[in-house]
Amino acid sequence: MHSEVGENPHFAETGLIVESDKARFQAAAASTSRLLNSNIGEMVTVVLVYIVVAALLLNVSSDSFLPWHRRASAGVLGLSPAGWWHALVSLPLFLIIVFGWLWRLVLWTRFLFLMSRLDLHLIAGHPDGVGGLKFVSTSLRGFRLVSFALGAVVAGSIANRQLHQGSQPLEFKNLVIGLMVFLVVLFAGPLTIFLKKLRETKRRGVFEYGALARTLGTEFEAKWLRQKGSVDERTFPQPPISTP
């Protein structure tokens, strides 16, 4: 995904945006960038993170915490110094990063939705197989690190429970599979926004390319199959049309 979610000039550079929709495209790109760089959004994220942490501390039983989170003697919420550091520093920092990525994903989804509302110039016979939108799928590369980070967090939690509670690895099989499915749906899901337009483009291509193929086939048969003539290299002044 591009560093600025709303700035994807490839839509305009490849001719996907028709002249009548350029103003709407520029407005969508500008509004997405503005929301991404909003200071208000960052402040709301920080406040939301600490609300979530406070809710966890007040509603989750201390018995659910790992041993290094808890104090040997009773104290405030029963947390050890390491537990407080995790609750007030480590966990909020992690959640800020996660919420930040989720916000970027929301904006990317919004941008793709706005693009899907435009009259995109999709080519049914484009070699990428998706009407010229293949470049949009490269956004998945931008989520590799965050997917790895979320996987590492889950792996660390599993390792903690194996070390401190004697859990067996196979007990977490469903959790690992669920995480993989969740990440695929979360990050690849926005790309399905274009399914309707791609179906329409395919339907249009079936009729348009079908009519073209019939015209070419009819001319070919009329010239070569219904007449008895000699054929040599001079017969074809231009190379015949072929498909990959």
RALIN-V711758 format. One record per residue. RES is the residue in three letters. SS is DSSP state (hx for helix, st for strand, lp for the rest). Layout:
res={RES:RES}
ss={SS:SS}
//
This chain:
res={MET:HIS:SER:GLU:VAL:GLY:GLU:ASN:PRO:HIS:PHE:ALA:GLU:THR:GLY:LEU:ILE:VAL:GLU:SER:ASP:LYS:ALA:ARG:PHE:GLN:ALA:ALA:ALA:ALA:SER:THR:SER:ARG:LEU:LEU:ASN:SER:ASN:ILE:GLY:GLU:MET:VAL:THR:VAL:VAL:LEU:VAL:TYR:ILE:VAL:VAL:ALA:ALA:LEU:LEU:LEU:ASN:VAL:SER:SER:ASP:SER:PHE:LEU:PRO:TRP:HIS:ARG:ARG:ALA:SER:ALA:GLY:VAL:LEU:GLY:LEU:SER:PRO:ALA:GLY:TRP:TRP:HIS:ALA:LEU:VAL:SER:LEU:PRO:LEU:PHE:LEU:ILE:ILE:VAL:PHE:GLY:TRP:LEU:TRP:ARG:LEU:VAL:LEU:TRP:THR:ARG:PHE:LEU:PHE:LEU:MET:SER:ARG:LEU:ASP:LEU:HIS:LEU:ILE:ALA:GLY:HIS:PRO:ASP:GLY:VAL:GLY:GLY:LEU:LYS:PHE:VAL:SER:THR:SER:LEU:ARG:GLY:PHE:ARG:LEU:VAL:SER:PHE:ALA:LEU:GLY:ALA:VAL:VAL:ALA:GLY:SER:ILE:ALA:ASN:ARG:GLN:LEU:HIS:GLN:GLY:SER:GLN:PRO:LEU:GLU:PHE:LYS:ASN:LEU:VAL:ILE:GLY:LEU:MET:VAL:PHE:LEU:VAL:VAL:LEU:PHE:ALA:GLY:PRO:LEU:THR:ILE:PHE:LEU:LYS:LYS:LEU:ARG:GLU:THR:LYS:ARG:ARG:GLY:VAL:PHE:GLU:TYR:GLY:ALA:LEU:ALA:ARG:THR:LEU:GLY:THR:GLU:PHE:GLU:ALA:LYS:TRP:LEU:ARG:GLN:LYS:GLY:SER:VAL:ASP:GLU:ARG:THR:PHE:PRO:GLN:PRO:PRO:ILE:SER:THR:PRO}
ss={lp:lp:lp:lp:lp:lp:lp:lp:lp:hx:hx:hx:hx:lp:lp:lp:lp:lp:hx:hx:hx:hx:hx:hx:hx:hx:hx:hx:hx:hx:hx:hx:hx:hx:hx:hx:lp:lp:hx:hx:hx:hx:hx:hx:hx:hx:hx:hx:hx:hx:hx:hx:hx:hx:hx:hx:hx:hx:hx:lp:lp:hx:hx:hx:lp:lp:hx:hx:hx:st:lp:lp:lp:lp:lp:hx:hx:hx:st:lp:hx:hx:hx:hx:hx:hx:hx:hx:hx:hx:hx:hx:hx:hx:hx:hx:hx:hx:hx:hx:hx:hx:hx:hx:hx:hx:hx:hx:hx:hx:hx:hx:hx:hx:hx:hx:lp:lp:lp:lp:lp:lp:lp:lp:lp:lp:lp:lp:lp:lp:lp:lp:lp:hx:hx:hx:hx:hx:hx:hx:hx:hx:hx:hx:hx:hx:hx:hx:hx:hx:hx:hx:hx:hx:hx:hx:hx:hx:hx:hx:hx:hx:hx:hx:hx:lp:lp:lp:hx:hx:hx:hx:hx:hx:hx:hx:hx:hx:hx:hx:hx:hx:hx:hx:hx:hx:hx:hx:hx:hx:hx:hx:hx:hx:hx:hx:hx:hx:hx:hx:hx:hx:hx:hx:hx:hx:hx:hx:hx:hx:hx:hx:hx:hx:hx:hx:hx:hx:hx:hx:hx:hx:hx:hx:hx:lp:lp:lp:lp:lp:lp:lp:hx:hx:hx:lp:lp:lp:lp:lp:lp:lp:lp:lp}
//
